[in-house]
């Protein structure tokens, strides 16, 4: 499965800043390294979820029960 976010840290931060601007937020330079780390972590989680092979017969649960 291909990543949905840019691969380089610079491109990743630019993507994060563009997304943040879209909802009226600014990412200060001091927060940039943390943003990059968090976006990489989120992408790893996304990749794992997207790799799940679910058949068409699997239906979502009507109520979440932990």
Secondary structure, DSSP 8 states (H G I E B T S, - for coil): ---SS-SSHHHHHHHHHHHHHHTT----GGGHHHHHHHHHHHHHHHHHHHT----TT----SS---
